[in-house]
């Protein structure tokens, strides 16, 4: 089992969700986050005084999938979240050692 | 002096052995009233002769006069209601442009100032300013009091009707009080913007009483109340004396100057300026709130300006209302283009400030100028206000979260001068009881009026500015001597946000935000 975490542009969330559903994903956890990468924030002016937005608003998606689905899920996120412009985000994959469904007590891939 | 006899015929009384009771008399209006009354009473007498033939003694002219007076008083009360609603506009603008952690504090200063200023004005402020005022168009036939300090052309304060008590309390007087209390509250609430996010509650409360009781009444007595500045047409041969139709000076500049003095004594918010003095932006937490507040102020301003004719029978109110709207529209849009040129985007705060500056600037000249002049005044005010915001922040290193100093102070002083520049002589005959045939600015080749306006501006800056600065400085010094730490909030409270430490309640408890 793998945990796939993706940081994407907020306005792309709906596209990514649709793509993941189409790829057969059963559940996603979404949080609103702020941060910076190579993009490094940007400047705005308020009443003529410049200020820097260091942390740009982003959306973080987390989902656990079985090993066989990882490539398909990554492909779906890549295709749906891309705009080609700086700040499109990142995807990373981590090993999951245990997974439990609270209601039934099922463990492992059955709990996905 | 003009009085009305019991038969409601306007009579001119040339005796001037006591202070004139009609300090804002407009002979043109009264002449119009008379003509209108004569024509319409002719019509009424005709129909009346059929309907009321049996009674025979129907006094048509008297009936029409009373109806006109009652309608005019209604106009004053409608105006007062609109101006009081402007308190909501101020509250939304100031709170929107401040940060979330101070929102309950800023909003509540705007709420409380209505009553604080009101109480000061109720007890002593109103008599000090308007004890010598009367205007028969809406039924205030004689002043409730008389001069307290000074006499003749040199009156500085008035007396009479303390706490709205005594024999002269008529519906007309109370209606006039209500209108004037609304103007006073506008003054009182202006500094809450420039001093927001760091003004200790207790110090603010003292300001509210002081503003209503003494600060606002000073300049009001010298101008609208019939005091020395209004009589400079006679004492110094300056135009029609100091002319300020609805209060660019009497209200906005007086408030803006207090906003300046208060911000100076308080100092900037923590973190506003970098160590090298570069100003940092502190974006307001609720721009839609501030924009809604601006539109509410625009709405209320029609009461502020148009109802300042004190008479619905004086159709100049339509000119006033339209000039007011013209200046607001040009102010907002010129500000939009100017801030795009200066910083790249149509900053909503600057557009709001531009509209308000246009409104503030047109307030003094609105009855005396042509529509083209209202457009010019609104446009110049918009550019002035943006440059002034930059100047106040970058050069003076003052922190004014909402732009109150620039909008009301700079816009107000500019509006006062505009009377002496753009007035076209079509209105204001007999203003300040002068022999003027109409207020004329330099576009009509008359420099005397501008002289009176410049004198007014000088008095505002030097005398009223001195009073405001002395008040805040003295209050701060006394508070520090008493070990109460001055008029500024405690540092840790300011950093945490004034909502919880000073008010005991957060504006937005569901949202945890730094």
Interface residues (C-beta under 8 A of the other chain):
Chain A: X44 X45 X46 X47 X48 X49 X50 X51
Chain B: X279 X280 X281 X282 X283 X284 X339 X342 X343 X344 X345 X347 X349 X350 X386 X389 X390 X393 X403
